């Protein structure tokens, strides 16, 4: 079993990944500014602290097999994850761990060759800033020369606490294309996204690459 450190362990994606990993017997360190939202569980360690403090990140990831970053691209104080992301890469390198990133759907392509979802007329203006900021993390990882074995997972377009869905135990994956079902819906439940993410941890299939997950 792996030791998995999840930054954003109380968030929508982070908590789903945490619960799925625990259900499979992994050791999980859930990191958040306030861990009181999480109940104690076997194999779960709670770590309260600032994910943007490099010293704290290095300390809490020591001994990790996988470092998961499940944080908003733009924080409530305006801080952008892309501007503070390198210390997660550095910490994963120091630990000899894989680095898994919960990405956004906005940078997925709606057709071969583009455009990206966030460049279409249908994409809400209110979310473009965060979506493009998260997309820049993927661009930076792809352009870097890091040896860290990272993977970046983009969910379906209609993914989030507003559309929690139900656990089906099934999903499809793509590379950079946005997936939709036969009815044109691009969806994945919170639990099934967690399944896909932990499946990648247990059976690595994407190395220094992004993949999309949807029904």
Secondary structure, 3 states (H helix, E strand, C coil): CCEEEEECCCCHHHHHHHHHHHHCCCEEEEEECCHHHCCCCCCEEEEECCCCCHHHHHHHHCCCCEEEECCCCECCCCCEHHHHCHHHHHHHHHHCCEEEEECCCCCCECCCCCCEHHHCCCCCHHHHHHHHHHHHHHHHHHHCCCCCCEEEEECCCECCHHHCCCCCCCCEEECCECCCCCCCCCECCHHHHHHHHHHHHHCCCCCCEEEEEEC
